[in-house]
Amino acid sequence: MTSLQDPPLRRTAGRAKGTARSDAELRHELATSRPLVPAATLGGAIAAGGPLLVCMALAVVGWFLTDAGADGSPSGALRVGAHGWLVAHGSTVAVEGIRITAIPLGLTLACAWATWRVGHRVGESISGHGPDADRISDGARDWTVPLASALFAVGYAVVGVIACAVAATPASSPAPAPVVLWSLLIGGGVGGAAIAFGSGRAAIWLPVVPPAVRDAALVARRILGLWFAISLVALAVAFVLDFSTAANVVSQLHADAGAVTLMLLITLGVLPNAVLFSSSYLLGPGFTVGTGTTVSTSVVVLGPLPMFPLLAALPDQGVQPWWTEWLMVTPVLLAAYVAGRVQRDRPVLGWDQAALRGCAGGILAGVGLAALTVLAGGAVGPGRMAHVGPYTFEVLLHAITSFGIGGVVGALLVCWWQRDGDGWVRTRLSAVRDRLPRR
């Protein structure tokens, strides 16, 4: 029908389409060029305040589920939820005179995930600021992401300070300094990375990084991802094999549906901690669940333990079976597999290059695992429970050694196969054919 229109009508339709395109472009420009200072600062406050409000809401729900509001008050429940958020950000909290220093890493990861989501949206909303990709490639300085990340972290930290001031009581006395530090780490680190990806700056910056560094980081990331999956599977298997003990603990506590729900939420909150404990066990050093106790692949020495269902995953006390010592081979095989896969997908034919990539990736993974293991333990109660956690320094040594050796071996084996393996196979087949009788 357009061909039947007279020229004035066609020109009018063309102007209408052009106006529509202009409106779409204008909307896109407005959506990606929001004021940087308020967008980044408010984004940091939302990233911190969202999980804080969720924690407070869950605390109120738990208060009603446990005693139907018979004891305490809504304000007390809200304060408990705020304390949970503060503990996830490194604050030590006193409970009935007992200082709790352990961090529920599950809640910390939830806060980091929320920060990533909000930071990515902030990055999209300010992506129109600063020079474009061509000017950046020509060497123009772009301060959009650093400035937005700093403002995002400040907004996050302000919420943390306010939460400390509002939730503090003479009995609990949360520590604001760790909260500010963790707020800056999560807001500036996780939020800043999300802003870089959301604004498109990361796509410009990452190709500048040398390929060897990117490949080593890829090896480390894959090693850690698979290692955490193996540790989680080992924890789940140990828990299922002794599930009757966990059920017995719940029955002895006479917990109703509300208490069981709260216990499940607490278990999810400390599940990453338990995975790091399982990781330390598989690596060899093991961990302690109280002063004078040890849990390792060779021997297990336990004392009186809190009635917490997840502790049913602990192995039986005494000398362990002979096969548990062989679990320490797992990280070596895993690193060899990952480094070999990376070498297969991104081949480098130099022996030194392959070995360096596998070794550097393994060492980087070991250092990262040890850094996370530091956060897994702490004081969870009075007396003996003031010392709970993996043996961090031993984990560092074992992880660097196991991942590093495995990475080198796996990378060199695949590199040898890529260089000479096919030729060797053809040579052997030819030799076999020569030995066969001829007709």
Sequence and secondary structure as in RCSB ss.txt:
>XXXX:A:sequence
MTSLQDPPLRRTAGRAKGTARSDAELRHELATSRPLVPAATLGGAIAAGGPLLVCMALAVVGWFLTDAGADGSPS
GALRVGAHGWLVAHGSTVAVEGIRITAIPLGLTLACAWATWRVGHRVGESISGHGPDADRISDGARDWTVPLASA
LFAVGYAVVGVIACAVAATPASSPAPAPVVLWSLLIGGGVGGAAIAFGSGRAAIWLPVVPPAVRDAALVARRILG
LWFAISLVALAVAFVLDFSTAANVVSQLHADAGAVTLMLLITLGVLPNAVLFSSSYLLGPGFTVGTGTTVSTSVV
VLGPLPMFPLLAALPDQGVQPWWTEWLMVTPVLLAAYVAGRVQRDRPVLGWDQAALRGCAGGILAGVGLAALTVL
AGGAVGPGRMAHVGPYTFEVLLHAITSFGIGGVVGALLVCWWQRDGDGWVRTRLSAVRDRLPRR
>XXXX:A:secstr
 GGGS HHHHHHHHHHHHHHHHHHHHHHHHHT   HHHHHHHHHHHHHHHHHHHHHHHHHHHHHHHHTTSSS HH
HHHHHHHHHHHHHTT  EEETTEEE    HHHHHHHHHHHHHHHHHHHHHTTTSS  HHHHHTT    HHHHHHH
HHHHHHHHHHHHHHHHH  TTT   HHHHHHHHHIIIIIIHHHHHHHHTTHHHHHGGGS HHHHHHHHHHHHHHH
HHHHHHHHHHHHHHHHTHHHHHHHHHHHT  HHHHHHHHHHHHHTHHHHHHHHHHHHHSS EEESTT EE SSEE
E       GGGGGS  SEE  GGGGGGGGHHHHHHHHHHHHHHHHS    HHHHHHHHHHHHHHHHHHHHHHHHT
T B  SSGGGGSEEE HHHHHHHHHHHHHHHHHHHHHHHHHIIIIIHHHHHHHHHHHHHHS   
